[in-house]
Amino acid sequence: MKRNKGGAVMKRNKGGAVMKRGKRLLIVATAAIVFSLVLILVPVMGPLLPAQAAITWTRSDTNPVLEEGTSGAWDAAGVGAASVIKDGSTYKMWYTGLATGPVPAFGYATSSNGRSWTKDTANNPVLTKGSGTDFDEEGVGSGTVIKDGSTYKMWYTGYTDAGSNNVPAIGYATSSNGISWTKSGSNPVLTKGTSGAWDDAGVLSAIVIKESDTSYKMWYTGRAAEGDIGNLQLGYATSSNGVSWAR
């Protein structure tokens, strides 16, 4: 790790990434963490029990199945933290892309087999940072998407620069086609815990399932205000509508 006086960028090379300190350290560090936690949900066919299906995995010989964009692209600094659903005969992926800076945003890609992916270059990025004093003014990423009837629902991480410390929170957005998204006016829908709580430095990387019309369940990463990027643990929250959450 190479440090300088002024602060910090992430430099990507073949072997991985180098982080230096500065204003955006926490965004970079968080991105590095969530990029290593990629969840792909696909139906399992055959006689395997659910527990067996979740434990026995075989790496694809086509890896990586999605790569960073070309120089100057919105996702030129890396891609990761994918959420995948199978919608009819098409696999649909929403992934976090990093631009040089870094500024995270959401991209969209499709596949017929879950291995060969085509980015939607005409519309990407499909969800971007907010502006002004928005809770996601520094970027968006690391979330999950479900399809509920004809509506796509996304819970995503929004990053804001609270002084010199980045404090992530969880936002909510909906779409009729998975491409054009509308952020909720109730955002953020889950915020950091109270002072001294295990998640008082921010919440991020939500995984959400809908059990019924009045029951949503969320598992999320909480960060404590200790260390350079904080101690990370998992939390649980419930909701009757996907917008108002109770820990």
Secondary structure, DSSP 4 states (H G I P E B T S, - for coil): ----SS---EEEETTEEEE--STTHHHHHHHHHHHT--EE-----SS--HHHHHH-----TT--SS-PPPTTSTTTTEEEEEEEEEETTEEEEEEEEEETTTEEEEEEEEESSSSSEEE-TTT--SB----TT-TTTTEEEEEEEEEETTEEEEEEEEE-EETTEE--EEEEEEESSSSSEEE-TT--SB----TTSTTTT-EEEEEEEEEETTEEEEEEEEEES-SSS-EEEEEEEEESSSSSEE-
